[in-house]
Amino acid sequence: MSLLQYNANEIVTLLKGTNIPTVLVEGKEDFNVFRLIEERVTYSVKEINFFPCGGKETLFNVYKRKNEFPSKKVVFLADRDMNLFEDRTKHLKEIIWTKGYCIENDIFAGSKCLLNELLDSKERSEFKTTIKEICRWFAFEVEKYLRNEEFNVQYSIYKICKDHPSKLCSKFLMEIGFRDPGGELINDIILNYKFKLRGKQIFQVLERILISERRYSRFSKENLIEMAIKLNQKNIYINNLIKKISSVLDSIN
């Protein structure tokens, strides 16, 4: 079922009229993820509403108007995104941020079972090789961000590595005007890819390996995320987010 899309004015109006504790998240995918942990948010009033804003810009616009609903129990939660590399959101002090680039990073980083249990040795080798290649492209986009140039990290790995599952596509590189980024940045992203490479691409790499026809069983990205959350409730990064959400809700009178 598709979710209705609201603008900032409509969301502010909804918040003014509700007494249900509300956690505002960026978009539909974040909403679907947090619905999986909804029951784990410990709060004195057990009913809670996770609400998608339709994007970071709308969430920020609602945040700027939080003085219009001061007594409402509202939490703002957002992906850290490129602020991992240069923080430009220091003025948004009351927003809860993911530890990694996005919520998928926090899920993956705290879920060792995805690599250790689901992938065999050959698949793990393919995963690591592919991740290193994608980190090269991603570092190129990060450098553009740091230079205040237009960047795009929305590409699917099926475009990034179209011709070979673990090599960057030469046609794609030509289309984006790719140039090898600085080695220090690449090494940093490779070393810390669980947090610094966009999580959606990490899960796409996993998905492509785990839907291979040669496998006995296959897993989609959605399957993997649900398994990671439900089968590993000791994920420290997800649990830290839950604690922060509960703390903020408890602090609002």
C-alpha positions as CSV (number, residue, x, y, z in Angstrom):
1,M,0.0,0.0,0.0
2,S,1.4,3.4,-1.0
3,L,1.8,6.1,1.6
4,L,0.2,9.6,1.2
5,Q,2.7,12.4,0.6
6,Y,2.4,15.5,2.8
7,N,4.1,18.9,2.6
8,A,5.5,20.7,5.6
9,N,2.3,22.7,6.2
10,E,0.2,19.6,6.2
11,I,2.6,17.8,8.6
12,V,2.7,20.7,11.0
13,T,-1.1,20.8,11.0
14,L,-1.2,17.0,11.7
15,L,1.2,17.3,14.6
16,K,-0.8,20.1,16.2
17,G,-3.9,17.9,16.1
18,T,-2.4,14.7,17.5
19,N,-1.6,13.5,21.0
20,I,0.2,10.4,19.8
21,P,4.0,10.5,20.2
22,T,5.4,10.9,16.7
23,V,8.8,10.1,15.2
24,L,9.4,12.0,11.9
25,V,11.6,10.1,9.5
26,E,12.8,11.1,6.0
27,G,11.0,8.9,3.6
28,K,9.0,5.7,2.9
29,E,12.0,3.3,3.1
30,D,12.9,4.7,6.5
31,F,9.3,4.4,7.6
32,N,9.2,0.7,6.5
33,V,12.4,0.0,8.4
34,F,11.3,1.7,11.6
35,R,7.9,-0.1,11.5
36,L,10.1,-3.2,12.2
37,I,11.4,-1.8,15.5
38,E,8.3,0.1,16.5
39,E,7.5,-2.3,19.4
40,R,11.0,-2.0,20.7
41,V,10.8,1.8,21.4
42,T,10.4,1.8,25.2
43,Y,8.2,4.6,26.2
44,S,5.7,5.2,29.0
45,V,2.8,5.5,26.5
46,K,3.2,2.5,24.3
47,E,1.4,3.9,21.2
48,I,3.8,5.6,18.8
49,N,3.6,6.8,15.3
50,F,6.5,6.8,12.8
51,F,5.7,9.3,10.1
52,P,7.5,9.7,6.7
53,C,8.1,13.3,5.6
54,G,8.8,12.5,1.9
55,G,12.5,13.7,2.1
56,K,15.1,15.4,4.2
57,E,14.1,18.9,3.0
58,T,10.5,18.5,4.2
59,L,11.7,17.1,7.5
60,F,14.1,20.1,8.0
61,N,11.3,22.5,7.1
62,V,9.0,21.0,9.8
63,Y,11.9,21.1,12.3
64,K,12.3,24.8,11.7
65,R,8.7,25.2,12.8
66,K,8.8,23.0,15.9
67,N,8.0,26.1,18.0
68,E,4.4,25.8,16.6
69,F,3.8,22.5,18.4
70,P,6.1,22.9,21.6
71,S,4.0,20.6,23.8
72,K,3.8,17.8,21.4
73,K,5.9,14.7,21.7
74,V,7.8,14.8,18.4
75,V,11.2,13.3,17.5
76,F,13.1,14.2,14.3
77,L,15.3,11.4,12.9
78,A,17.4,11.7,9.8
79,D,20.2,10.0,7.8
80,R,23.6,11.6,8.3
81,D,24.4,11.4,4.6
82,M,27.4,13.5,3.4
83,N,27.7,15.2,6.7
84,L,29.8,12.2,7.6
85,F,32.6,13.9,5.6
86,E,31.9,17.5,6.4
87,D,29.2,18.4,8.9
88,R,26.9,21.2,7.6
89,T,24.0,20.6,10.0
90,K,25.5,21.7,13.3
91,H,22.6,24.2,13.7
92,L,20.1,21.3,13.7
93,K,20.9,20.3,17.3
94,E,17.7,18.4,18.2
95,I,17.7,16.0,15.3
96,I,18.7,12.4,16.0
97,W,21.2,11.2,13.4
98,T,22.1,7.8,12.2
99,K,25.6,6.6,13.1
100,G,26.5,5.8,9.5
101,Y,25.5,7.4,6.2
102,C,21.9,6.1,6.4
103,I,19.7,3.8,8.4
104,E,20.8,0.9,6.2
105,N,24.4,1.4,7.3
106,D,23.4,1.1,10.9
107,I,21.5,-2.1,10.2
108,F,24.4,-3.6,8.2
109,A,27.2,-2.5,10.6
110,G,25.6,-4.2,13.6
111,S,24.5,-7.4,11.8
112,K,27.5,-9.7,11.3
113,C,25.2,-12.6,10.3
114,L,24.6,-11.1,6.9
115,L,28.2,-11.8,5.9
116,N,29.2,-14.6,8.2
117,E,26.1,-16.8,7.9
118,L,24.6,-16.1,4.5
119,L,27.6,-15.9,2.2
120,D,30.1,-18.7,1.5
121,S,33.8,-18.0,1.0
122,K,33.5,-17.3,-2.7
123,E,30.5,-15.0,-2.2
124,R,32.4,-13.1,0.5
125,S,35.3,-12.6,-1.8
126,E,33.0,-11.2,-4.5
127,F,31.3,-9.0,-2.0
128,K,34.6,-7.5,-0.8
129,T,35.9,-6.9,-4.4
130,T,32.7,-5.2,-5.5
131,I,32.6,-3.0,-2.4
132,K,36.1,-1.8,-3.0
133,E,35.2,-0.9,-6.6
134,I,32.1,1.0,-5.6
135,C,34.1,2.9,-3.0
136,R,36.2,4.3,-5.8
137,W,33.2,5.8,-7.5
138,F,31.7,6.9,-4.2
139,A,34.9,8.8,-3.2
140,F,34.7,10.6,-6.5
141,E,31.2,11.9,-5.5
142,V,32.3,12.8,-2.0
143,E,35.1,14.9,-3.4
144,K,32.5,16.8,-5.5
145,Y,30.5,17.4,-2.3
146,L,33.6,18.7,-0.5
147,R,34.2,21.1,-3.4
148,N,30.6,22.3,-3.2
149,E,29.9,20.8,-6.6
150,E,26.8,19.0,-7.7
151,F,27.0,15.3,-6.9
152,N,24.9,12.2,-7.3
153,V,25.0,9.1,-5.1
154,Q,21.6,7.7,-6.1
155,Y,22.9,5.4,-8.8
156,S,22.1,1.7,-8.5
157,I,24.9,-0.8,-8.6
158,Y,23.3,-2.4,-11.6
159,K,24.3,0.8,-13.4
160,I,27.6,1.4,-11.6
161,C,28.8,-2.2,-12.3
162,K,26.6,-3.0,-15.3
163,D,29.0,-5.0,-17.4
164,H,30.7,-7.0,-14.7
165,P,29.4,-7.6,-11.2
166,S,32.6,-6.5,-9.4
167,K,34.0,-3.9,-11.8
168,L,33.0,-0.3,-12.5
169,C,31.3,0.1,-15.8
170,S,33.5,2.0,-18.3
171,K,30.5,3.6,-20.0
172,F,29.1,4.8,-16.7
173,L,32.4,6.3,-15.7
174,M,32.6,8.2,-19.0
175,E,29.0,9.5,-18.5
176,I,29.9,11.0,-15.1
177,G,33.3,12.3,-16.1
178,F,35.0,10.1,-13.5
179,R,38.5,10.9,-12.3
180,D,40.4,8.8,-9.7
181,P,39.9,10.5,-6.3
182,G,42.6,10.9,-3.7
183,G,43.9,7.7,-2.3
184,E,43.5,8.8,1.3
185,L,39.8,9.4,0.9
186,I,39.3,6.1,-1.0
187,N,41.2,4.2,1.7
188,D,39.2,5.8,4.5
189,I,35.9,4.8,2.8
190,I,37.0,1.3,2.1
191,L,38.3,0.8,5.6
192,N,35.0,2.2,7.1
193,Y,32.7,1.2,4.3
194,K,30.1,-0.1,6.7
195,F,29.4,3.4,7.8
196,K,30.8,5.6,5.0
197,L,29.6,3.9,1.8
198,R,25.9,4.6,1.2
199,G,24.0,1.7,2.8
200,K,21.6,1.2,0.0
201,Q,24.4,0.3,-2.3
202,I,25.8,-2.1,0.3
203,F,22.5,-3.9,0.4
204,Q,22.2,-3.9,-3.4
205,V,25.6,-5.7,-3.6
206,L,24.4,-8.3,-1.1
207,E,21.1,-8.7,-2.9
208,R,22.7,-9.3,-6.3
209,I,24.9,-12.0,-4.8
210,L,22.1,-13.6,-2.9
211,I,19.6,-13.7,-5.7
212,S,22.0,-15.6,-8.0
213,E,20.4,-18.5,-9.8
214,R,23.1,-20.8,-8.6
215,R,22.0,-20.4,-5.0
216,Y,19.7,-22.9,-3.2
217,S,17.7,-20.0,-1.6
218,R,17.5,-16.3,-2.6
219,F,17.1,-13.2,-0.6
220,S,15.9,-9.7,-1.6
221,K,17.1,-6.5,-0.1
222,E,13.8,-6.3,1.9
223,N,14.3,-9.8,3.2
224,L,17.9,-9.0,4.3
225,I,16.9,-5.9,6.1
226,E,14.0,-7.6,7.9
227,M,16.2,-10.5,8.9
228,A,19.0,-8.2,10.1
229,I,16.6,-6.3,12.4
230,K,14.5,-9.2,13.7
231,L,17.2,-11.8,14.1
232,N,19.7,-9.5,15.8
233,Q,18.1,-7.4,18.5
234,K,21.6,-6.7,20.0
235,N,22.5,-4.4,17.1
236,I,24.2,-1.6,19.1
237,Y,23.6,1.1,16.5
238,I,19.9,0.4,16.1
239,N,19.5,0.1,19.9
240,N,21.3,3.4,20.4
241,L,18.7,5.1,18.0
242,I,15.9,3.4,20.0
243,K,17.4,4.7,23.3
244,K,17.7,8.2,21.9
245,I,14.1,8.2,20.6
246,S,12.8,7.0,23.9
247,S,14.9,9.6,25.8
248,V,13.6,12.5,23.8
249,L,10.0,11.4,24.1
250,D,10.3,11.0,27.9
251,S,11.9,14.4,28.2
252,I,8.9,16.3,26.6
253,N,6.3,17.1,29.2
